[in-house]
């Protein structure tokens, strides 16, 4: 990503400093019998959602696969989440989900899209009676 041009260098610096928190592994959720794989991406979590900037364009396999699978498993810093309702959106739709510190940089970068994912509620553990 950092080799894409000058306008991406600022984004690379932001992502480098928060790499662990913003780096995820996404694994499409398919029906049984379909192989799976994990792809590292940069994403931001907010209000029950993840937003993934499409820094390499809209025609990328990982995005197409999770949209077609209608969701994915996400691993972030050792925690796993289930995400659904995967869709590609424009900056105006993704902007409220992005941290304030990176909004201006992503607006300037004029990326071709963002994948927006809704987090499924985490199962509550019930204690035995």
Secondary structure, DSSP 8 states (H G I E B T S, - for coil): -GGG-HHHHHHHHHHHHTHHHHEEEEEE---TTS----EEEE-EEETTEEEEE-TT-S--HHHHHHHHTTEEEEEETTEEEEEEEEEEE-HHHHGGGS-HHHHHHHHHHT-S-EEEEEE----------
